C-alpha cells in the first residue's frame, strides 16, 4: 500500500494545503488504515484546527482529487468525504492553528 507520506506529497503537489498537518500525521501514523483516519479528520477535524484547503476555488478540481485518492486505499465514501471537505483557501474563517 502506498504510504501516508506519499499521499501528503501528492496532495501538496496538486495544490492542497493541510492546516495543522502535524496533528493529522500523528493520528494517521497510529493506525494501519490511515485513509479512514484522513477521511474522518476531513469531516470532523476542524475542531482540532485540521483543515484541507485548495489553493483556489477550483484547484485542484474534484476530479483531480478523486484521481489522487484512487491511487490509495480510500473507499468511495472516504474519498467523497475528503473531496467534499477540501475547501477553497480561507473559506473556513475563525479557525486557530
C-alpha positions, 0 to 999 in steps of 0.5 A, spaced: 500 500 500 502 506 498 504 510 504 501 516 508 507 520 506 506 519 499 499 521 499 501 528 503 506 529 497 501 528 492 496 532 495 501 538 496 503 537 489 496 538 486 495 544 490 492 542 497 494 545 503 493 541 510 492 546 516 495 543 522 498 537 518 502 535 524 496 533 528 493 529 522 500 525 521 500 523 528 493 520 528 494 517 521 501 514 523 497 510 529 493 506 525 494 501 519 488 504 515 490 511 515 485 513 509 479 512 514 483 516 519 484 522 513 477 521 511 474 522 518 479 528 520 476 531 513 469 531 516 470 532 523 477 535 524 476 542 524 475 542 531 482 540 532 484 546 527 485 540 521 483 543 515 484 541 507 484 547 503 485 548 495 489 553 493 483 556 489 476 555 488 477 550 483 484 547 484 485 542 484 478 540 481 474 534 484 476 530 479 483 531 480 482 529 487 478 523 486 484 521 481 489 522 487 485 518 492 484 512 487 491 511 487 490 509 495 486 505 499 480 510 500 473 507 499 468 511 495 465 514 501 472 516 504 474 519 498 467 523 497 468 525 504 475 528 503 473 531 496 467 534 499 471 537 505 477 540 501 475 547 501 477 553 497 483 557 501 480 561 507 473 559 506 473 556 513 474 563 517 475 563 525 479 557 525 486 557 530 492 553 528 
